Amino acid sequence: MKIIGITEKEDLIDIVCDICGKSTKTEFDDYEYAELSARWGYSSSKDEEYHEVCLCEKCYDQVTSYIESIGGKVTIRSY
């Protein structure tokens, strides 16, 4: 027996860059993006906050270049 009804379903529509606002969807209907995140603990002024940023490849390159320009290190690994 088939039981048919109307349901409400959440689907991913797009992932856009939080800097430039461009879609990260590729011609193959998948997404190419970087996700930077931070979870803050009790001793932080951001107590128990979770921060997340999605970046397209171009903006990611700009952010990592900035990090390196101020003396930071970006580790790159193959998977």
N, C-alpha and C positions, 0 to 999 in steps of 0.2 A: 504494500500500500504506500502510495506517495502522499505525504502530507505537505502541502504547499502553503506558504504564507509570506508575508512581507517582513523582512528583517532589516534592521539598521546595521550596517557594517562599515567600519573605518578602514580605509585603504590609503596607502602612501600615494600622494599625488605628485610630489616633486620634492627635491632637496635643493635649496637655493643657498648660495654663498651669503654669509652674514656680513660680509664687507661690501661686495659689489652688487649683490642681489641677483646675479645671474644663475640660471639653472645649471646643475651639475650633471644633468642627464646626458648620456652619450647617444650616438647614433645606433647603438646596439640595445637601447632601452634599459641600460643599467646606469649606475651613478659612479662618478669618479670624484671623490671629495676627501678632504682631511677633516678629522674631528678632534678638536682640542678640548680637553675637559679638566676640571679641577673639583675635587671634593675637599671641603674645608672642615677641620675638626673643631673641637671645643675651645682650644686655646687661640683660635683665629678670631679676628674681628668679623669674619664672615661665617660665624658659627653655624655649622651644619648646612651650609649652602652648597649647591651643586651648580657649577657653571659649565656651559657647553657652547662651542662655536663650531659651525660648519664652514669650511673654506673650499673654494674652487682651487684648481692647481695653480693658477696665476697668483691669486692672493696668498695662497700658502707659501709660494716661493718668495713673495715680498715680506711676509711675516718672518719666515726663517732667515732671510737675509738680514732683516733688522735685528733679530736675536743675535746673530753672529757678529753684526757690526758693533754691538755693545758688549762684546766679549763672551757671549753665551755659546753653547755647543749644541748642535743638532746632530743626533746620532742617526745614521742611515744604515739599515740592515736589509738584506734581501730575504724574501720568504719563498 
